[in-house]
Each structure stands twice: as C-alpha cells, then as structure tokens.
Amino acid sequence: MADWMIRAATEDDVEAVAEVRAVAMRAGLERLGRYDEHRVRQRLRDAFVPEHTWIVELDGVLAGCVALRPAHDAHWLEHFYLAPYAQGRGIGTAVLRDVVETADRSALRLRLDVLRGSPARRLYERHGFTLEHEDAVDVFMVREPRR
C-alpha cells in the first residue's frame, strides 16, 4: 500500500478539498447530467466544517478527505473523496474501516448518501451499509453499530 496518512483538517484545506471533490465526482455527476464546474466546488465550500473533517495525504500531498457530522439520530459520513490517482490502492477501504470501527465502539449509527450508479456503493455495502431510500440522484444508506 502507498505511503499515506490521515490528519485533522484546517480551514486552509477547503480549496484543495473542493478541487478533489470536483475531480472525484465529475464522471458520476456528468453521467447523471448534473455536473456544474462552479457548483460542485461551492457545495463543498458551503458545507466544509474542519472540526468534523480529516484529510488523507498520499506521499505528503492532500489526496482526499472524509467527514463525520453528528446529527440527532446518527452520524453522517460525508465528503468522502479520493483523487483518482489515490483510488484503487486500498486507502478508501482502510479509511472507511477506521470510521466504521470507531462508530461501532461508540455505538453510533452511520448514514450517508452516494450518487446513483456510483461504484462507491459496493464499498459501503461491503462495510455493512444498507439501502434506506433513494431519489433520482442519490442513494441513502444506513449502518447500524455492531457490538
């Protein structure tokens, strides 16, 4: 596996994370006819909360992120993006495994949404997420904590 690490996010990471999101989501959003070069970045900027976000670095360079936002009945797994060059190396699986293990230890239900047709859905299903509902764009999934 590549030399990677995870660290806490800072406000200074927002633009780099917005760019990773735009690149990582482009194909899926284009497939759904929803890609907008400005909006894809602005949605991340508007929702970025460093206190809930971790940065994935690969060989010392920002290559992705993941956020875990507390809500009333679950924690939302959000902004889980890896740059294309970082995908397929086991990093996403390792990061998700850590998030899931932390949630299990804390007895936290996890929720997320993923674009319809996204290959990431299989990753989430392998880690115990199940379909909650879907709409024309997103698939909403939930994972109950395991003891």
N, C-alpha and C positions, 0 to 999 in steps of 0.2 A: 504494500500500500504506500502511497505517496506520503511525503513529509507534510503533515497538516496538523493544525491545532485549532482550538476554539477559544475565543476571548469575549469579554463583555464589550458591548457596543458603546460608542460615544456619539454625541451629536455630529461630530466631524465625519462619521461614516455614511451619513444619509445619501450623499450624491453617488458614492461608489455603489451602495446597495441599490439605489434606484436604477443605476445602469445595469447591474447584474440582473435585476428583475426584468428589465426591458428585453435583454438578450435572451434570458431563460424562458420567458413567456411568449416571445414573438411568434413562434411556429404555432403554438396552441391557439393563441388569440387570432392569428390570421386564418387558421382552419375554421374558426367559428365566426369569421367576418367581423371581429371586434378589435383588431389592433389599431391603436391610435398612438403614434410616436410620443406625443406630449402626455396624454392621459395615463399611459402605462407607468410613466415615471412619477407623475404628480400624485397618483393614488398611493404610491409608496411614501412619498414625502408627507402627505397628509396623515398617514397612519403610523408613521415611524415613532416608536417610543423606545429610546435606548435602554431604559431600565428593564424592559421585557425582552430585549434582543441580544443575541450572541452572534458574533462574526466568525465565519470559517475562513481561515487563512491556509493557503496551499503554497508551500515554499516561500513563506513570508509575504504573500500577496493576498489581498482580500479576494476570495473566490466564492463567497456565498454568505448566507445568514439563515437564522431561524429565530422566531419569536414565540413566546408562550404568554398569552394575555389572559389574566384572570377574569372570570365572569361569574355570575351568580350561581350557576349550577355546574360549571365545568371550566376548564382552561382551554382557550383556543390556540391551537397550533397554527401559526400564521407566518407569512413571509419566509417560507422555507424554499430558498432558491440556491442553486449552484450554477456557476458559469458552465457552459457546455464543456470546456476543457477539463473541468473538475468532475464531470459526471462519469459514471461507469468505473469508478476506482474504489468503490466501497465506502466512500466518505458519507454520502447521504444515508446509507444504511446504518453506519456507525453513529451518526448524529441522532437519527431517529431512535435507534435502540437506547441511547442515553436518555433522551426525552421520555420515552415510554417507561424505562426503569425508574426514573425519578418520579414520574406520575404514579406508578404502582406503589412505590414506597410511601408516598404521601396520600394514597387512596384518592387520587384525582381522576375524574372523568375527563377525557380529552375530546375535543371537537375540532373539525377542520372542514374546509371546502377545497375542492380541486376541480379544475376545468374538465368538462365532459370530454372524454376521449383521451385524457392525459395518461401517459404510461406511468406517472407517479401513483395513480390509483392502485396499481398492483403492489407497489412498495407498501402503501398504507394497509392494504388488505393483509399482506404477509405479517404485519405487526399488530393485527387484531382489530383494525378499524372495520366497521360495517356500515352499510348504507343506512342513512337516516331519511333523507329525501333528496330530490334533485329538481332542478328547473332547466330552462333552455340552455343555460350556460354552465352552471356549477352542479357538482355532486357534493352533498353534505354528508359527512361521515362522523361516527362517534366510536369511541373506545372506552369501555368500562374498565376500571382498575382491576388488576389481578392480584390476588393475595399471595 
